[in-house]
Amino acid sequence: MVRRTAIVVGATGFTGQYLVKQLCESEEYAAISVIARRDIIYTHKKLDVKIRDFDKLEENDLEIADDLFCCLGTTMKKAKTKENFEKVDLEYPLQIASLAKKRGIPNFHVISAVGSNEKSPFFYSRVKGRMEQELIALKLPYLSIYRPSLLSGNRGEFRFAERLSEGVFQLINPILVGPFKRMRSIEGKQLAFAMYHYAVHGRKNKLNLYKSVDILNVKPIVVNEETPIPREELFNWEKRKDIFVDKDEK
């Protein structure tokens, strides 16, 4: 099996931390490089972490890799201004994608959002829409865009509005079926698994758009471990119901 290499940008974020762990524990990836503004807690023998200033990133900061996963994203609460929000959610992804193209990295994966549209009346959706369109305009070898709905899970911080939304979605998720399934909330670890899965097994189009339903439909294969039969039962032919013992007639 040919093993892959990957770069993750945004590894300290909500989805990025799950993705790094998923890639490191997978059989398909031999080495993972993280570019972050601060160190990460997670360690693994496959993992190499580079601390960089994103405003000063250069082509040589990127290793040669099969996949680059961009998990950057912030909130207006953290960014405080629209300019800072655009820098994280628009400018940095475009800059990193351009460097990846120059470096010869074939596959670029990026997290966007449901409802992304550069003409949207909503600032968040408009920025995400601009990011998608400008990435497409770069004509990357292969571009995969992930459009999840509301992301749920433990973020390590309290956000009242998001926590309230998560509670509502936990109640209504089971009844969102058929065409409404795309509205279900998605856990960060589920998005991370979907990104890993589609990187390895996904479509090989120049542009791949993965909507919420595509992200939700990907499920890990669960291997059920068999309970070993105790040795005394294994060699007790009379107790083994799965073996026919031909007894001599008297």
Secondary structure, DSSP 8 states (H G I E B T S, - for coil): ---EEEEEE-TTSHHHHHHHHHHHHSSSEEEEEEEESS--S---TTEEEEE--GGG--GGGS---SEEEE-----HHHH-SHHHHHIIIIIHHHHHHHHHHHHT--EEEEE--TT--TT-SSHHHHHHHHHHHHHHHTT-SEEEEEE-SSEES--SS--HHHHHHHHHHHHHGGG--GGGGGGS-EEHHHHHHHHHHHHHHS---SEEEEEHHHHHH-------------HHHHT-TTT-TTS-------
